[in-house]
């Protein structure tokens, strides 16, 4: 049986980039810098709407 190869780029798998890990400081800081918001605001957004990056960015007004 052949095993399906996971789609992976130099920056990681697509599913990894599509999510924000609220417990990982470097991810929170990246998203905060990207959106111009504070780290606590990003954590609050992740808690409110979940960890899907598009929803978090929409919540933060980006």
N, CA, C and O atoms as a GROMACS GRO file, in nm:
protein
  248
    1UNK      N    1   0.082  -0.119   0.000
    1UNK     CA    2   0.000   0.000   0.000
    1UNK      C    3   0.087   0.125   0.000
    1UNK      O    4   0.177   0.138   0.082
    2UNK      N    5   0.060   0.216  -0.090
    2UNK     CA    6   0.135   0.341  -0.096
    2UNK      C    7   0.082   0.440   0.006
    2UNK      O    8  -0.039   0.452   0.027
    3UNK      N    9   0.173   0.509   0.069
    3UNK     CA   10   0.135   0.610   0.167
    3UNK      C   11   0.133   0.746   0.097
    3UNK      O   12   0.228   0.782   0.027
    4UNK      N   13   0.024   0.820   0.115
    4UNK     CA   14   0.013   0.951   0.053
    4UNK      C   15   0.115   1.046   0.114
    4UNK      O   16   0.129   1.055   0.236
    5UNK      N   17   0.187   1.116   0.028
    5UNK     CA   18   0.288   1.210   0.075
    5UNK      C   19   0.220   1.340   0.117
    5UNK      O   20   0.137   1.394   0.044
    6UNK      N   21   0.256   1.389   0.235
    6UNK     CA   22   0.197   1.513   0.283
    6UNK      C   23   0.258   1.631   0.209
    6UNK      O   24   0.378   1.634   0.183
    7UNK      N   25   0.173   1.726   0.176
    7UNK     CA   26   0.220   1.846   0.107
    7UNK      C   27   0.301   1.930   0.204
    7UNK      O   28   0.248   1.979   0.304
    8UNK      N   29   0.428   1.947   0.175
    8UNK     CA   30   0.515   2.022   0.264
    8UNK      C   31   0.602   2.117   0.183
    8UNK      O   32   0.661   2.079   0.082
    9UNK      N   33   0.610   2.239   0.230
    9UNK     CA   34   0.695   2.338   0.165
    9UNK      C   35   0.813   2.367   0.257
    9UNK      O   36   0.826   2.306   0.363
   10UNK      N   37   0.897   2.459   0.217
   10UNK     CA   38   1.012   2.497   0.299
   10UNK      C   39   0.967   2.560   0.431
   10UNK      O   40   1.041   2.558   0.529
   11UNK      N   41   0.847   2.616   0.433
   11UNK     CA   42   0.798   2.683   0.554
   11UNK      C   43   0.705   2.594   0.635
   11UNK      O   44   0.646   2.641   0.733
   12UNK      N   45   0.690   2.469   0.599
   12UNK     CA   46   0.605   2.379   0.674
   12UNK      C   47   0.482   2.339   0.595
   12UNK      O   48   0.464   2.380   0.480
   13UNK      N   49   0.399   2.259   0.659
   13UNK     CA   50   0.278   2.214   0.592
   13UNK      C   51   0.175   2.326   0.586
   13UNK      O   52   0.174   2.415   0.670
   14UNK      N   53   0.088   2.319   0.486
   14UNK     CA   54  -0.016   2.420   0.469
   14UNK      C   55  -0.103   2.433   0.593
   14UNK      O   56  -0.136   2.544   0.634
   15UNK      N   57  -0.139   2.321   0.653
   15UNK     CA   58  -0.228   2.326   0.768
   15UNK      C   59  -0.162   2.398   0.886
   15UNK      O   60  -0.231   2.458   0.968
   16UNK      N   61  -0.031   2.391   0.895
   16UNK     CA   62   0.040   2.461   1.002
   16UNK      C   63   0.033   2.612   0.985
   16UNK      O   64   0.016   2.686   1.082
   17UNK      N   65   0.045   2.658   0.862
   17UNK     CA   66   0.040   2.802   0.836
   17UNK      C   67  -0.102   2.856   0.845
   17UNK      O   68  -0.120   2.976   0.861
   18UNK      N   69  -0.201   2.771   0.835
   18UNK     CA   70  -0.340   2.814   0.838
   18UNK      C   71  -0.392   2.832   0.979
   18UNK      O   72  -0.507   2.872   0.998
   19UNK      N   73  -0.311   2.801   1.079
   19UNK     CA   74  -0.355   2.809   1.218
   19UNK      C   75  -0.259   2.894   1.300
   19UNK      O   76  -0.141   2.907   1.269
   20UNK      N   77  -0.315   2.952   1.407
   20UNK     CA   78  -0.235   3.031   1.501
   20UNK      C   79  -0.231   2.954   1.632
   20UNK      O   80  -0.336   2.930   1.693
   21UNK      N   81  -0.113   2.916   1.676
   21UNK     CA   82  -0.099   2.845   1.803
   21UNK      C   83  -0.096   2.950   1.914
   21UNK      O   84   0.008   3.012   1.938
   22UNK      N   85  -0.208   2.970   1.981
   22UNK     CA   86  -0.220   3.072   2.085
   22UNK      C   87  -0.127   3.052   2.202
   22UNK      O   88  -0.096   3.147   2.273
   23UNK      N   89  -0.081   2.930   2.224
   23UNK     CA   90   0.009   2.901   2.335
   23UNK      C   91   0.156   2.916   2.300
   23UNK      O   92   0.242   2.905   2.388
   24UNK      N   93   0.185   2.942   2.174
   24UNK     CA   94   0.323   2.957   2.130
   24UNK      C   95   0.355   3.106   2.116
   24UNK      O   96   0.300   3.175   2.030
   25UNK      N   97   0.443   3.155   2.202
   25UNK     CA   98   0.474   3.299   2.204
   25UNK      C   99   0.522   3.352   2.070
   25UNK      O  100   0.485   3.462   2.030
   26UNK      N  101   0.605   3.274   1.999
   26UNK     CA  102   0.657   3.324   1.871
   26UNK      C  103   0.546   3.339   1.769
   26UNK      O  104   0.551   3.430   1.686
   27UNK      N  105   0.444   3.252   1.772
   27UNK     CA  106   0.332   3.264   1.679
   27UNK      C  107   0.247   3.385   1.714
   27UNK      O  108   0.203   3.459   1.626
   28UNK      N  109   0.224   3.405   1.844
   28UNK     CA  110   0.144   3.519   1.890
   28UNK      C  111   0.216   3.649   1.854
   28UNK      O  112   0.153   3.744   1.806
   29UNK      N  113   0.347   3.655   1.878
   29UNK     CA  114   0.425   3.775   1.847
   29UNK      C  115   0.424   3.804   1.696
   29UNK      O  116   0.413   3.919   1.654
   30UNK      N  117   0.436   3.699   1.616
   30UNK     CA  118   0.433   3.716   1.470
   30UNK      C  119   0.300   3.776   1.426
   30UNK      O  120   0.297   3.871   1.348
   31UNK      N  121   0.192   3.720   1.476
   31UNK     CA  122   0.059   3.767   1.438
   31UNK      C  123   0.035   3.909   1.489
   31UNK      O  124  -0.028   3.990   1.421
   32UNK      N  125   0.085   3.939   1.608
   32UNK     CA  126   0.071   4.074   1.665
   32UNK      C  127   0.144   4.176   1.577
   32UNK      O  128   0.091   4.283   1.547
   33UNK      N  129   0.266   4.142   1.537
   33UNK     CA  130   0.345   4.233   1.453
   33UNK      C  131   0.279   4.249   1.316
   33UNK      O  132   0.275   4.359   1.261
   34UNK      N  133   0.229   4.140   1.263
   34UNK     CA  134   0.168   4.140   1.131
   34UNK      C  135   0.041   4.226   1.127
   34UNK      O  136   0.017   4.296   1.029
   35UNK      N  137  -0.038   4.220   1.235
   35UNK     CA  138  -0.165   4.293   1.238
   35UNK      C  139  -0.155   4.429   1.306
   35UNK      O  140  -0.248   4.510   1.297
   36UNK      N  141  -0.043   4.455   1.374
   36UNK     CA  142  -0.028   4.581   1.444
   36UNK      C  143  -0.103   4.586   1.576
   36UNK      O  144  -0.127   4.694   1.630
   37UNK      N  145  -0.140   4.472   1.628
   37UNK     CA  146  -0.212   4.462   1.755
   37UNK      C  147  -0.118   4.411   1.863
   37UNK      O  148  -0.005   4.372   1.835
   38UNK      N  149  -0.166   4.411   1.987
   38UNK     CA  150  -0.084   4.361   2.098
   38UNK      C  151  -0.096   4.209   2.108
   38UNK      O  152  -0.190   4.149   2.057
   39UNK      N  153   0.001   4.148   2.174
   39UNK     CA  154   0.000   4.003   2.194
   39UNK      C  155  -0.123   3.959   2.274
   39UNK      O  156  -0.186   3.859   2.237
   40UNK      N  157  -0.162   4.030   2.382
   40UNK     CA  158  -0.284   3.990   2.454
   40UNK      C  159  -0.409   3.998   2.365
   40UNK      O  160  -0.501   3.917   2.381
   41UNK      N  161  -0.413   4.094   2.272
   41UNK     CA  162  -0.527   4.105   2.181
   41UNK      C  163  -0.533   3.984   2.089
   41UNK      O  164  -0.641   3.933   2.059
   42UNK      N  165  -0.416   3.937   2.044
   42UNK     CA  166  -0.411   3.819   1.958
   42UNK      C  167  -0.458   3.696   2.035
   42UNK      O  168  -0.538   3.617   1.984
   43UNK      N  169  -0.409   3.679   2.158
   43UNK     CA  170  -0.450   3.564   2.240
   43UNK      C  171  -0.601   3.566   2.265
   43UNK      O  172  -0.666   3.462   2.261
   44UNK      N  173  -0.654   3.685   2.290
   44UNK     CA  174  -0.798   3.699   2.314
   44UNK      C  175  -0.877   3.661   2.189
   44UNK      O  176  -0.980   3.595   2.197
   45UNK      N  177  -0.828   3.704   2.072
   45UNK     CA  178  -0.893   3.671   1.946
   45UNK      C  179  -0.891   3.521   1.920
   45UNK      O  180  -0.990   3.464   1.874
   46UNK      N  181  -0.778   3.456   1.950
   46UNK     CA  182  -0.767   3.311   1.931
   46UNK      C  183  -0.866   3.240   2.022
   46UNK      O  184  -0.931   3.143   1.981
   47UNK      N  185  -0.879   3.288   2.145
   47UNK     CA  186  -0.973   3.228   2.239
   47UNK      C  187  -1.117   3.246   2.193
   47UNK      O  188  -1.200   3.156   2.208
   48UNK      N  189  -1.146   3.362   2.136
   48UNK     CA  190  -1.282   3.396   2.096
   48UNK      C  191  -1.326   3.323   1.968
   48UNK      O  192  -1.437   3.270   1.964
   49UNK      N  193  -1.241   3.321   1.865
   49UNK     CA  194  -1.284   3.267   1.735
   49UNK      C  195  -1.217   3.136   1.697
   49UNK      O  196  -1.249   3.079   1.593
   50UNK      N  197  -1.124   3.087   1.779
   50UNK     CA  198  -1.054   2.963   1.745
   50UNK      C  199  -0.919   2.994   1.684
   50UNK      O  200  -0.879   3.110   1.677
   51UNK      N  201  -0.850   2.891   1.639
   51UNK     CA  202  -0.712   2.910   1.594
   51UNK      C  203  -0.695   2.918   1.442
   51UNK      O  204  -0.582   2.911   1.392
   52UNK      N  205  -0.804   2.933   1.368
   52UNK     CA  206  -0.793   2.948   1.223
   52UNK      C  207  -0.743   3.089   1.192
   52UNK      O  208  -0.807   3.187   1.228
   53UNK      N  209  -0.629   3.097   1.124
   53UNK     CA  210  -0.561   3.226   1.101
   53UNK      C  211  -0.651   3.329   1.034
   53UNK      O  212  -0.650   3.445   1.074
   54UNK      N  213  -0.729   3.289   0.934
   54UNK     CA  214  -0.816   3.385   0.864
   54UNK      C  215  -0.918   3.446   0.959
   54UNK      O  216  -0.945   3.566   0.953
   55UNK      N  217  -0.977   3.363   1.046
   55UNK     CA  218  -1.076   3.415   1.141
   55UNK      C  219  -1.011   3.507   1.244
   55UNK      O  220  -1.068   3.609   1.281
   56UNK      N  221  -0.892   3.470   1.289
   56UNK     CA  222  -0.820   3.552   1.388
   56UNK      C  223  -0.788   3.688   1.326
   56UNK      O  224  -0.809   3.792   1.389
   57UNK      N  225  -0.737   3.688   1.204
   57UNK     CA  226  -0.702   3.814   1.138
   57UNK      C  227  -0.826   3.899   1.113
   57UNK      O  228  -0.821   4.022   1.125
   58UNK      N  229  -0.936   3.836   1.078
   58UNK     CA  230  -1.062   3.909   1.057
   58UNK      C  231  -1.107   3.973   1.188
   58UNK      O  232  -1.151   4.088   1.190
   59UNK      N  233  -1.096   3.899   1.297
   59UNK     CA  234  -1.135   3.949   1.429
   59UNK      C  235  -1.047   4.068   1.470
   59UNK      O  236  -1.094   4.163   1.533
   60UNK      N  237  -0.920   4.062   1.433
   60UNK     CA  238  -0.827   4.170   1.468
   60UNK      C  239  -0.837   4.288   1.371
   60UNK      O  240  -0.769   4.389   1.389
   61UNK      N  241  -0.920   4.275   1.271
   61UNK     CA  242  -0.940   4.385   1.178
   61UNK      C  243  -0.840   4.395   1.066
   61UNK      O  244  -0.812   4.504   1.016
   62UNK      N  245  -0.786   4.282   1.026
   62UNK     CA  246  -0.691   4.283   0.914
   62UNK      C  247  -0.754   4.220   0.794
   62UNK      O  248  -0.690   4.211   0.689
   0.00000   0.00000   0.00000
